[in-house]
Amino acid sequence: MIEVSNRRREVVNSIAFSRRTFLANSSYLGAMYVAAKLLPMPALAAELAEDSRISQTPLVDKGFASVRKIGDGLYATISDPSKGFQTVCNGGFLVGKDAALLIEGFISVAGAAFQMDALRMVSQAPVKGALDTHYHYDHSTGNAFFGANGIPLWAHANTAKRIVESYGAMQGADKAAFLSPLEKAIKEAKTETARKHREEYLAHVTTVFNVSNSSVLALPNRPLDPSKLPMKVDLGGVTAVIEGYPGHSGTDVVVRVPEQNVVYAGDLLFSGLYPVTFDAQATVSGWRQTLKTFASWDKDTIFVPGHGPVCGQEGVALSRALFDDIEDQAQKMHKAGMPAAEAADLYVVPEKYKNVVIFAWDFSIGPTITKLYAEWGSK
Ligand SMILES: [Zn+2]
């Protein structure tokens, strides 16, 4: 027992240190979210304000994230990056009689520790595993917490490889050399709009570089072979189903609890934000097909998106409408003979979507247009 509590203290000390170090290094994240129209994020979409399955009072609220009960043994961790960068993405946990499952490694060890502490407020059940919904840094650079605590980490089989290739490759790299092509693109921008988009892109890539270099990367040790999904996970009275879908990153998995109509969607669903499509393996047609599948699920489904407030089917409908609107505008430009690179900067946000957040133009709207052009066989 003494050994256990000493071990626990060591872990807590290392987490506290990580948290301080992380906060000391996190000023650059400020720039990132200023660029992303840093607005306080509500935890729930207005449509769910009266939903009796969702607790109106959070279990815990630290500003940067709050945790809320959204079902029987089901909890959502909802981030508000305007108040801190410990978590950044959303996540959650599932608690049955026999075991618990954590969702997301978050952007920092402090974020993963926060969610674990919240789990321990409601259950002492052994943690069967944690799961990264995909490889992106804001969902995975806090993974070291799981390694330090002996918690198995599940993810799509390609997640470990993509973390190493994307973020491991940045560690120790020459920052100036790494960023110089992006600076060149700013200098070469032909319009004010294009220059603004390239500057925003540079700010975000700089963040990714800094986070990668200030994190000890930790890799999932329970690869999920996509050909063997869906996979049922029995937690004792709560059955989760892990399913793989195309769209956002080539490594996306969701956790569904069909008995309660709850879905932890990862970044296959952005709630109140334009979908982020920059990834080399993102596919616009695949993603739209996935959203069509989400829309076919029960009308009372609760979705925990990767970013933004917990939502219902209206959140899925908005994402589909945003893709439709980008396609409509891109098609007109395509028909007018405009090249993709030019069209990518010229989408106009309609009045009805003016409150939809753009994470960064070159991570979301721009690549959606160039990927649509590619699907049409044009550049
Ligand atoms: Zn992502």
Boltz pocket constraint, residues with backbone or C-beta under 6 A from the ligand:
constraints:
  - pocket:
      binder: B
      contacts: [[A, 134], [A, 136], [A, 248], [A, 249], [A, 267], [A, 276]]
      max_distance: 6.0
